[in-house]
Amino acid sequence: MRPHSAFLTLLLLLSLAGFTAPTGLAQTNVTPIADIQSSVTVGDNSAFVGRTVTVQGIVTGVYGGLFFVQEAGGPWNAIAVYQRGHRVAEGDAVQVTGVVAEYYDLTQIEPTAIEILSSGNPLPAPVELTAKEAAGEEWEGVLVRLSGLTVTAAPNQHGEWRVKDASGNLLVDDKGVAYDAQPGQEIASLTAIVDHAFGSYRLIPRSLDDINATGASTPELPADLTPIYAIQGDGPQTPLAGKAVDVLGIVTGSGPDGFYLQDPTGDDNPASSDGVYVYLGRKPSVAAGDCVLVRQAIVNEFYEKTELKEAGGISQAEGCAIPGPTASPALLPQRHLSPTAIFEPLEGMLVSLESFTGTVQGPTKRFASGDVEIALTVEGLSSYLPAGRVYQERAGDAQALLFLSGALGAALPDAAWGDRLAVRSATPDAPVLAVLDYNFGKYQLLLLPGAAVTVEAGAAALDSLPATPEDAFTVCAFNVYGLGRGREQHPDAADYQQQLRKRAVAIAEGLDGCPIIGLQETGTPEDAENLAQLLSDEFGLPYTAVAIEGPNSSDPDFPLTNSLLARTDRVTVVAAESVQGCARLSFGVRSQPGLCPTAQFPFFDRPPLVVDLAVEGPWGAPYPLTVIVNHWKSKSGDESVNLVRRIFQAQHVAALAQARLDADPDAHVIVLGDLNDYYTSAPVRILQDQTSPALLHSFDNLSPADRYTYIFNGGSQALDHILYSRGMQNEFAGIDPLRINADYPVYAEMDPATVYRASDHDPLVLTLRPGGAGWVGGDTQMAGVAVELLDASGALVAQTISDAIGEFRLWGVVPGRYGLRYGPPEGTTVAAGDRLFEVAAGSGLYFQPVVTQRQAILGAQAAVAGAALAALKTK
């Protein structure tokens, strides 16, 4: 059928089905869904399997990552689409492009692009069918309605139950909603989408509203109910793990995958929690305030969080105390005080807090589930933190972090590091209400709707790079955060182009067109090539991409490949290779015949990319350089295993660098990238120590306040690194972590035209001056001191300001004689000294001048206190 005819047919069918044509559907090269579904081959498989198609229609049901698109109300006119993290909702008119596949008998599209054309459209009217008719391939995915049903089987361990009418019986799946069906119960009507899985057809209602039951009664309570406080126990773990329990409670909050249940009475024991999370894996049909009976749920510890899972049934019940649980007061966290001691007895419970303010440490994160999170320290703690920041290696400081979540419906703003956050109830003089949860190593306040969270801009710097001198060049490391078209990355074509542009802006404007960039997390080699092409076409930067496919490059969900961009107007790519490492331990990395010796296995999902380059400039002969681009094993999963793997990876990369140094001890070798470990970690130290002469770490020269590239769970940490061989020491002219990502939030609306938050990692910029350079730094013991570098004649050469801990750096100093001059705040003297000093190539000079503080101007109270102290000293 021609596209134009298909579109007219679609409009006609929509009209006949009794609903208005949705806004946004337009003539495109679409394939009618009926063509895909009605063309069957072996069994019920579609003849279109493996083909890329574009379809249009209305979303009639959403079940997590699975949703159904329907063109009209007749047979064959609906199809399933599966993609994690999609944003579609019922009533959306969508255009979906993707590959047709069969998933356990269900024909579905695995999309590469989903475009929402309009929202709020009426759904097609459900087709009236009998149970026998609904169990047919032509109705797969179609919204239907069955009437006059009787429940023949209660929910099994998978939540599936059965109904029958005069024509036959049919399975009902709990994929959309759990329902405590009782044998013999009459169902006047059941609206659902027809699913096909594991050789059988089944109905999947979308919510309780789809189940019109008659004669429904409140179930009798079991005699052996297990109180929630008995499930939680008075220790960090449940004493009932693995047991099946019947539980009665009141719902305190409902999230995307489950709900929180609190014991109706509690046990008044401050050591045991009265609340628990009930995990469903889908949106629950219960709401806050409901009295609910959970039947035969399994008690489970999920990453140290006590929860109930695999419930046999969930139903409204009677027997809960009125008016329900009272919120328990919760304390705010403090430094060097274990969060477990404060929060574990309240895990899963409704809690209350007085209004509070704090400083953002972990900028706003937004998850595919819809959850939003911000980490902060409460008011007054920042003065106890170095640079006002929580650093990962300072565990006592990290204990003061408070995590806010919007999982239960509270709105959280875009907030950057250093912003001031105020949390209060929207109701005057009322406390802030939340459910206290524990997830993956941290306690969270899941704010209830009604919490008001406001933000005031704070200390996040608008960073930029200084101009690179003509006789120098830069080498950069940049994790571009999943820049690919995998199913869990950016399969939508329009979104992918926006993401490419966002990274391109960060490179062109933020990194100032850095001539050599080692990239991590480009999806495939093609994605690196696309980025290079965009930079060339639209920004006038002639980049070429170097990338070699590795084991992770073919991952359909989240492909990742190491790559390198080089400016062809300054850099020549001489050679490139991807070098896998092998060991006698297997880490599950995909291998190929001949890749490793017998009885050995590869340990890089993303093998290091080794690129030989020649850099041209006014220094004469091209500067030879080897860059080794790395992306080591992440910390997700079992870190005891991950660490062993990163040590193997460190040893392998050290051997690659050593091979170059063995050939030429003065060789120019840079090892850079996301090493997924810290500045002082064992793998990073091994990388240095197992080369001879040892590699130099650029962070050795950096102010401690600047040693971070990433923020995880509110803790600033260095995961990205640049190391260089000693043969380059004389050329080292500076290291700059560019603050454009880690300190900034995942914005609710991404702006592809700005440099900010193009990734979750800050890029690193290493400056090299082949003619030789040194640096000057020091500690002025206070922030905001102006520091000037003067030449032998007293002329100003460079200037900077001391950072939040008093440190300063002046990079790229041309060898010669210099002096320093300080400009401290009023009331403070910094002694510079009159002597000049010599800066040699490869040297770093560090000064600690004498600071005399006569009277710090810290506000009226500080001035009074200072005057009183001075008076005491004169007596």
N, C-alpha and C positions, 0 to 999 in steps of 0.2 A: 504494500500500500504506500502511495506517495505521502510525504510528510504533510502536505496541505490537506489531503483527504483524511489522514489520521487525525489531524487537529479538529477538522469539522465534525468527524465522527465522535470525538471526545466531547465536544460541546453539545452535540445532539444527545448523547447518552446521559450527560450530566443533567440536561434539561428534562429528559424522560424520567430520570431517577428522582425528580422532585426537589432538587436543590439548585441554587443559583450558581452559575459558573464563577469560580473563584477569581479574585483579582490577581493579575500577574501572569496567568497562563497565556502563552502566546505561541504563534507559529514557530516551531523549531524542528530540527531534524530528530523527532522523537520516534521511538518504537512503541506501538501500542502494547500495553501489558498483556492483553488477550493473545497477541501473537506469540509472546514468550511462553505464556502458561499453557496454551492449547496445543502447542507443537511439542509433542512428547515422543520419546524414543523408547529405550529399554525401561520397562516398568513405568514409573511416572516421571522420569527425568525429562527436563526440558531439552529440546534440540538446540537451544541457544547456549548451553553450558560452555563456558570458555570464551564467549563473545562479549565484546564491550558494547553496551547499549545506553541509550538515554531515554528515561521515562519521565512522565509527569503525572501528578495526581494529588489527592488529598490524603494527609496522614490521618488514619482512623484509630490507631492505637499505638502506644509507646510502652515498651517493656524493657527498661534498661537500655542496653545498646541496640536492641531489636525494635524496629518499628515497621508498620505496614502502610503501604501506599495503594490507594484505590482510585481507579479511573471512573467507575460507574457502578451501578447496583446489580449488574448481571453476573453470570458465571465467568470465570477466567480473568476477571478484571482487577485483581489485586495481587500484590507481590510483597514479599518481605525484604527489608534492607537491614544490614547489620554493620554498625560502626560504633565503637566505644567513643564516648565523649561527644556524641552529636548534640545539636542544640534544637532539634525539631520538637514540636508539640502537636497534640491533636488539633485539627483544624487548619494546620499549615498547608498551603499549596506549595509543592516542592518540585524541583527538577533534579533528578538523580542520574548521574553517569557512573557506570561501573561495570564490573565483570559479573556475568551470571554464573552462579554456582549452585550445587546441591549440598545441603548440610543436613545429614541424617533424614533425608526424604523431603526436606523443605527447600523449595526453590527460592533463592534469595539473590540479591545484588550486593556485591562487596564493592562499595563506592570508592571512586577516586575524586568525586566532586558532588557536593550537596548544596543546592541553592534554594533558599527559602524565598519564594516569590511573593507571598502574602500570608497573613495570619488571620485567625478568627473566622475562617470560612465554615459554613454549615457542612456537616458530614452527610454522606449518602445515607438514605434511609436503609435500616437493616432489612435484609431479605428474609421473608418468613419461610422457614424450612422445618421439616421433620428431622428427627434424629438420624434416620436412615439416609435421607437426602444430604444432610450435612457431612456425612462420612464419604464424601466424593471429591476427587481431585479438582473438579471444576470450581469448587468453593474454597479452595485453599487460599487463605489470606483475606477472604471477603468478610465484611461485617454482616452478621446474620442474627436472627432472633428465633428461638424455639419456645413453644408454649405448651402448657399442660404437662409438666414434667414431674417425675417422682424420683427422689434420691434413693438409689439402691445400694450404695456403699459409702461409708464415711471416709474421710481423708486418710490415705495411707501414709507411710513414712515420708513420702515425697510431697505430701499435701494434695495429691490427686484424688478426686472422688468421682462417682458415677451417677448418671441420671438415665431415665428411660421415658419413652412415650409409647404409643400404640405401635409404632413402626420399628422400634429397636432401642438399643442403649448406646451411650456415648460417654467418653471420658471427659472430665472437666479438670483443667490444669490450673495450678495456683501461681502461674507465672506473673499474672497481673494483680491478683488479690487472694489472700488466704481466707477461706470460709469454712466455718465449723459445721459442715453439712451433717445432718442426722438421717440415718436410714428411715424411710417412710415419709420424710418431710416433702411437702408439696411445693413445687416451684411454678408459680403462675406463668412467669416468662423469664427467659434467660437470654440476654444480649451478649454477644461475644464475637471474637474473630476466630475463624477456623484455622487451627494449626495442624501441622503434619510432622510427626517426629517418631523415629524408632518403629516404623511400620504401622502406626495407627494415627487416625485423625482424632483431634480433641478440640474442645472449646476453651478459649482463654478469655474470660471476662476481664474487663479493664479495672473495675472498681466494684464496691458493694452496690452501687446504684444500678449495675447491670443485672443484679440478682434480685428478682421480685419474688420473694418467698411468702407463702401463706402458711398460717398456723405455726410460725416460728415461735419458739419458746426459749426462755432463758435456761441454759443448761444447769443441771444440778451440780453443785460443787463436790469434787471428790473428797472423800473422808481424810485422805492423807496428803493434804496440801503441804508443800515445803515453803516455809517462810523465806523471803529473800535474804534476810540477815543470816539465816543458816547457810545459804548458798555462798554468801560473801565471807563468812567466818570472821575471826578477829585478827587474821594475818594478811600478808600481801597476796596470797593465793587462795583459791577456793579449796575447801576440804572435800568437795563433792565432784571433782572433775570426772567427767565421763558418765555420771549418773543421769538417768532420765527422771524428770521431776514435773509435777503439776504445780503451777504458781498462780496466785491471785494477786493483782495489784492495780494501781492507778497509773495511767499513762501521764508522764510529766513532760514529754517532748517527743516529736516524731520527725525523723530525718529521711534521707533518700533511700536508705538501705535497712532501716529498722526503727525501733522506738525504745524509749527508756521507761522502765516500770519501777514503781516504788511500793514497798510494802504498805498496806493500809494502816497499820498500827505501829510497826517498828518494835524494837526491843529495848529502847532507851540505853543501849550500850554504846558509849562514844567510840569504842574500838572497832565496831562492825558497821558496815554500810547497810542501809535499808533499800538501796536502789540497784538496778542491774540493767544492762543493755540486752535487748532481744534482737538478734541479727536475723534478717530475712533474705537479704540480697536483692530486694526490690522495695518500692515505696509501700509502706503499710497503709491499711485502710482504717486504722484507729487514729484517734485524735487526743490531744491533751485533755485530761479530765475524765476520760473513759475508764470505767471499771472493767478489767479484762481478765479472762481466764486463759492461761497458756498451758496447753496440754502436752505432756510427754516431750518436753524440750530437753536437749542434752546440755549439761553444764560443761563449759569449755573455758580454757585459758588461752586467749588469742594474743600472742606477744605480750603476755603479762596482764592482759585485761580480762577480767571475769565477765562472761557473757552467756546467754542462752542461745542455742542454735537448733536448727532442724526440728522446729516445733511441729508436733502432730496435728495441732489445731489451735486456732486463736479465735475467741468469741467474746462478745459482750457478756457481762455477768452481773450478778447482784452479790452483795455481801461486803462491799468495801465501805469503810467508815466514812461518814459525812462530817466535815466538808472535805476530807482528803488530807494528804500530807502537808505539814508545815515546813517551809523552807528552813534549812539549818544554816546558822551563821557560818561563814567561811572566812579564814584569815587570808591576808595577802602575803605572798612569798617574800623572803628576805635572803640576803647574802649569807652563805655558810650555814643555812638551815635547810635540812633535807626536805624537798617537796613531798616525799613519801610520808614523812611524819605529819605534815599538815593535811594532806589531801587524801591519802589512801582510805581513811575511815569514811570518807564522803564519796568515794567512787560511785558514779551512777546516780547520785542523789540530787534532789532539788536543793539549791543553796541560795543564800542571800548575802549581799555585800552592800556596804554604804558606797555612795558615789566616790569615785577615785579618779586620779589623773596619773599619767605616766609618760615615759619617753619611749618611742618606738625603737626597738632593737632589731626586730625581724620585720621588714616591710611587708605590705599586704601581699598574700599569696592567694591565687584563685585556682581551684582545682576543677577537673572535668566533671566531677560529681555535683558541682555547684557550690561546694563549701568554700568559705573564705576564712583566712586566718591571719592574725597579726600577733607578733610577740613584742612585749614591752617590759620595762622595769618601772615600778611605781615611783611616784614623785619622791624626790629626796635621795634616791640611791645613786643618781648619775655622778655626783661629786665624789663617790667612793670608787668609781670605775676609771681605769686609765683611758684618757681621751673621751670619757663619757660613754664608752663602748664595752659591750660584753664580748670578750675574746674566748674562743673555744678552749684554749689551753688553760684558762683560769676557771677551773670547775666550781670554785666557791662562788664566783660571780654569776655563773650560769644558773645556779640554784635560785637566783632572784627573779628569773624570767617568769612572766605570766603570759599564758597563751589564750587569746580570745578567738572564738569560732562563731561563724554565722550559720552553722549546719542546721540549726533549728529555726531559721527564718529571720534572725536579726540582721539588719543592714550594717555592713562594715565599710568604711570609706577607703579610698586610695590613700595610703600613708607611707611616707618614706622614712628611712632611718633618721633619727633625731627629731622627728615631728613630735609635738605634744598632743597626747590623746586624752580626751575626757570621756568618762563612761558614767552615765547616770540613768535613772529611770525617767521615761517620758511623763510619768505621773509625779507631780510635785510631792516632795517629802517621802516618797516611797523608795524602798531599797531596790537595788539591781538584782534581778532574778536570773538564774542560770542553772543548767544541769552540769555537774562536774564530771568530766569524762577523762579516760586515760587512753591515749593512742600512740603507739610506737615510741614509747620512752618518754612521753610528756603528758602532764595533766593539762586539760583544757577547760576553760569556762565556755560552755555552749550557751551563749546569751539567748534568752527567750525574746520573742517579738515584743516590742515595747521598750527595749533598751535603746537609749539614745547615745550614739557614739559620734563625737565630733573631733575634728583634727585641726591643729594649728601648725602652720609651716615652721620647721625647725632648722636643724643644722646641716642637712645634706648639701654638699657643695656642688655648684655647677662647674664641673671640671673641664679643662681643655689642655691641650699640649702646647708647650712653647714651640716656636718655630725651630725646625731643624736647620743648623748651619749648612751652608753649601758644601763644606768640606767634611760632612758627616752623613750618616744614613741610619735608618732605624730597622730593627727586626722585631716583629710583634708575635704574640701568642694570643689566640682568640678562640674560645669555645663558643660556637654559634648556636648552641642549644637546639638540637634536633631539626636542623634545616634540611628536611627531606619530605618525601611524599608518601611515606608509609602510612598504614591505616591509623596509627596513633600519633602521627605528626601533622602534616598539612596536605591531606589528599584532595581537598577542594582546590581547584585550579586558581580561583580568584584569591583565596587565602594564601596559597603558596606564593603567588606573585607579590602579595603585600609583605610576606615574611622575607622574601628575597630582598625587596626594596629596603626593609627595615635594617637588615644587615649591611646592605650596600651603603646606606646613609651613615651607619656607625663607622664603616671603614673609610669612606670618602671624607666625612666631616670630622668624626671623632678621632680616628687614627691618622687623619691628614694624609690619606693615600700612602700609608706605610709601604715601602717597596717590597718587603718580604714578610709574609704573614703565614705562620703555621696555624692551620685551622683544625679544630676538633668538632665533631658532631655535624659535619656535612653528611647527608644521608648516603648518597652514592657518588661516584666520580662525576656523574652527569650534573649533580646539584652544585658541585664546586665549579664546573664549567659554566653553568647557568649564572652563578654569582659573578664570575669573572666577565662574562659577556655583558651583563647588566652594568657593571662598573665601567666597562669600556664604552658601551653605547650611550649611556645616559649621564655619566660623570666624567667622561673623557680621560679615564685612567686605564692605560693599556695593560691590563693584567692577563696573564696566562695561568691556567690551573694545572697543578700536578696532583694526581690522585690515582691510586692503584687499588683495585677491589680487594677486599679482605673477607674473612668469614662473616662478619656482621653486616657487610654491604648488601646481602641478599635477604635480610630479615624483612618479611612483608609488613610487620607492624612498626618497627622502629629501626630502620637501617642506619648504620653509622660507619663513617670512613674518615680516616685521617687524610688531610690534603694540605696543599700549600699554594698560595697565590704569589706570583712574582711579577713585578712591573717590568715589562719588556723594554721600556725606554732606559732602564738603568741596570737591569739584572739579566744575565744569561743563565738558563738552566743547562748545566753540563751533563748531568746524569741523575737518575732517580731509581730507587728500588724499595720494595716493601719486604722487610726481613722478619719472618716468623721465628719465634723461639720454641724450643721443644724441651720436655722434661719427662721423667718417668712417672710423674703423677698426671692423672687425667682431670681436667677441669671442664669437660664437656664441650670443648670448642670443636666446631666442625672441621674435619681434616680432609685431606686429599691424598691419594696414593703417592708415595715418594716424598711427601712434604717433610716428614720426620723420620729419623732412624727407627729401626725395628724396636718395638716395646717402648717407644716414646710418643708423647702426645703434645700437640700445640697448646700454648697457654695465652695467646693474644687473640681476642675477638677482633681487635683493631691493631694489626701489626704496626710497629713504628715505620714511618716513612722517612727514608734517608735520601736527602737531595743535595747534590753538589752544585754550587752556584759560583758565578763570577760577577762581582759588583763593580760597576764603572763609576768613576768620579774624578775630581780634580787632583787626586793623590797619585796619578801616574798609572802604573800597570793595574789591571783589574784585581780587585781584592778577592782572593779565593776563600770560600766559605762552605762548610758542610752544616746543614741544619737537619736535626733529627726530630721529627714531629711525633708526639706521644699522646696517647689517651689510655691510661692504665685502668685496671679493674676498679669499678666503683665500690663504695662502702655498703651498698644495699645488699641485704641477705646476711649470710653468716660471715661476720667480719674476721673470725679466726681463720677461715679458709681464704677469704679475700686477701688478708695480709700475707699469707704464704705465697699467694699468686703474685702479688705486687712485688715481693722480694725477688721471685724468679724474674719478673719483668725488669726490675732495676738492674739485676746482674747481667741480663741479656743486653740492655741498652748500654751499660757501662762497657761491655765487651765490644759493642759496635763503635763506641767512641775510642776505646783503646786501640782498635785496629787502625784507626786513622792516626793516632798519636805514635803508634809503633813505627809507622811509615815516615812520620815527620813529627818530632816532639813539639815543634812550634806550630803545628797545624791549627787552623781556625775552625773549631767545632762548637756548635751550639746545640744543647739539648733543651727542648722547650715543650710545653703543653700542659694538659690537665693530667697530673700524676695521681689525682684522687688520694693524696696523702699530704701530711702537714710539713711545714718547714723543718721541724726537728725530728721527723719520723724516721724509723729505721730504713724504709725503702729509699728515701731521699738521701740519707747519709750513705747508704751502700752505693748509690749511684755516684756519689762523690769519691768515696774512699777506695772503690775498686777500679779507679782510673789512676794512672801514674804518668805525669804529675796529676794530682787530684783536680777535678773540675771545681771551678769557683761558682758559688751561688750569688746571683745578683742581689738577693735579699740581704746578704751579709752587710751590704752598704746602705741599706734602707732604714729609715726610722722605724722602730718597733710599732709605732701607731699605724704605719702604712702596710704592715705585713698581713694583708688579707685580700682575697679576690672573690670571696663567696660568703654568703650568710646562710647557715643551716640551723633551723630551730632557734633562731635568735642569736646564734654565736658566730661572730666573724672569724674566718679561718682562711688559710692559704692553701688552696688546692692546685693552683696554677703556678708554674715555675719557669724560670729561664736560668740555665747554667751555661757556663762557657769555659773553654780551655785556657790554660795559663798563657798560651801564646797570644791571647787577645787582651791580656791584662792592661797593656799600655794603651789600647784603643778604647777601653771602657769609658763611656762619657755620660752614663746615667741610666737609671731604671725608673720607670713611671708606671704604677698601676693606674689606669685611666678610670676614674670614678663615674661611669655612665650606666652601670647595670645593677650591681649587687645592692647598693643602697636605695634603689628605687623600687616602687611597687609594681606588681603585675596589674596594669591599669585595666579598669573595667572596659574602657574603649581604647584600643591600641591606636597610636598615631604613627603611621609608617614614615612620616616626614621628619621625626625627631630622632636624635641619637640615643635617647634614654630608653633603657630596658629592652634592648635588642636581644638580650640573653640574660641568664642568671649569673654569669661569671663576668667579672671585670677583665678586659684585655690588659696585657702587659706590653710595655714598649721599652725595648733596650736600644740605647743610642750608642753608636760606635763612631769614633773619629780616627781613621787610619793614620793621621798625622800625629796622634798621641794626645792624651788628655788625662786630667786628674780630677779630683773633687775635694770640696771643702765642706765639712759639717760640724755639728756640735750640739751642745745642750745648754740652753739659756735658762732652764729651770722654770720657765713660765711661757704661756701661750701669747701669741700676738706681738712678739718682739721683732721689729724690723731689722734685717741683717743686710749689710751692704759689703760687697767685695770691691776693694780699691786696688788699682795697680800701683807701681812704685812711685808714680807721680801724684797719686791721690785721686786720680780720675775714677769715676764709677764704672765698674765692669759688669756687675750683676747684682741682683738683689732678690730677697725672698722674705718670708715671715715665718717665725717659728710656729710649729704645729701645736696641737692640743696638749702635748706632754712636754713642750719646750724644745723639741728637736728641730734642726734645720739642715737642709742640704742645698749646696750650690754645685750643680753638675757641669760636666764638660768644660772644665777650666783648662785653658791653654797653658802649657808649661811656662813658668815665669815666677816673678816675685810679687807678692800681694800682701795686703793688710785687710783687717775687718773693722767695721764700724757698726755699732748697735744703736737702735732707737727703741728703748723700752717704754712701757706705759709710764705716765706721770707718777712720780713717787718712787721710782725704781732706777737704780744705776747698774749698768752692766759694763764692767771694766774690759776694754778692748786690748789694752796694751799698745805700746808704740812700735814694737818691733815688726819688721816685715818677715815673711816666711816664704820658703821656696816650694812651689808646687811642681813636682816632676811627673812625667808621663807614667801612668799606672799607679800613682799614689793616691791615698785618701787620707786627708788630714782632719783630725777630730779635736775640737776645742771645747773646753769647759770653763768659760769665763766666770769670774767672781761676780755674784749678783748681790747687791745691797738693796734691801727693800725698806725705804724710810717709812712709808705709810701707803699701803695698798689702797687704791681708790676702788673699793668694792661695794659702795653704797653707804648710806648714812650710818647704818648700824656698825659697819666695819670701821668707819672713820672714828666713831665714838670709842669703839673698843681699842683701836690703835692709839688714840690719844690717852686713854686711861693707862695703857701699858707703858707708854712713854713717860707719863707722870710718875708711875711706880719706880721706873728705872732711875729717876733723878733723885729719889729720896735716899 
